[in-house]
Amino acid sequence: MKKLVSLVLVLVMVASLFVACAGDTSEPAQADDNGNVAANDASENNENTAASGDALKIGFIGPLTGGAAVYGNSAKNGAQIAVDEINAMGGLQIDFNAQDDEHDAEKSVNAYNNLMDWGMQILCGCVTTTPCVAVSAESNLDRVFTLTPSASSPDVTADKDNTYQICFNDPNQGSASAQYISEHFADAKVAIIYNNGDAYSTGIYTTFTAKAQELGMNIVSVSTCTDDTNDFSVQVADAMNAEADVVFLPIYYTPASLILNQANSVSYKPVFFGVDGMDGILTLEGFDTSLAEGVMLLTPFAADAQDEATQNFVSTYVEKYGEVPNQFAADAYDCIYALYQAFTASGMSTSDSAADICEAMIAQFSSMTFSGLTGADMTWVDGQVDKAPAAVIIKDGVYVAAD
């Protein structure tokens, strides 16, 4: 009898142990101060509603803190809206895990490794160019399909058959900007201020000037800056003294805001024309947005577009995040839906390996057509997207279509 009682007690203890272990697997993931979940936790961060064990694991890398955080958070928010919509439809579910790289290549590679430990099957990222060049080299070796919303350098996709862009690359931005300015500001005197220490800026500058020469544009001033430049009085004076009607700024929004301030201080009022790096200037903390009135930029997305898809996205974004979405949010939203379209068409399963999924996604992206917020009938060649650009202008503190 004592042996029977002892056997029963042992069975009870073993059963309790199994219950305790099972309970551990249901504990919610713990996020750090940036909202990132440790790689060995379930991906329940960023408001994701998918069940971790039965979903496609999509990682995201971008600057969620630091000087480029406007880009990263906009892209993360746009991607999250798409994830929520897809998960709400039923069918394929997505686990979405966003990691912060602070626009730093080394931290971006660390974030990538965290996501690989988590079990990432597809990467949406990186958001900015230099980190994406570093990470895409890793994802190419690991055979993880990579789709970036906004890293625009050709170096991101060069010699990497697994890496694709949904944004215009730098050469396209430069030549398209020159074409637009030539057509809409005939005979204008054009000045250029670019960052000669930045691959993004110099890439756009190079193709802009080549196209400008082909079109016979009148470039009257070219001046440079670096990441450390915070006084643009010399550059602005050079453009002003050359009587430039249009100042082309293939730079990010932070130095652009300093240029606008400097121009205002000397009552210089040309047309300032930027590219996608300018997007975000209206949400830059401490910047007087009235100084951006009339600024133009080349972008594939205008929040005031009247099509139903754009209006629904803008409405949802404003409701969730309290501000009008920019191009980076729309690009990342399109990234998730393009990945969803390709994955569902590929016949792959969420239980398949990242390497097998990568090969299937390459086959889909190299042959499919995709329409989203940032373009209709997009196609890809060698990882680079083909879609039509458009220009927006800032009026009354918001972006509106220029044409």
Disulfide bonds with the S-S distance in Angstrom:
none
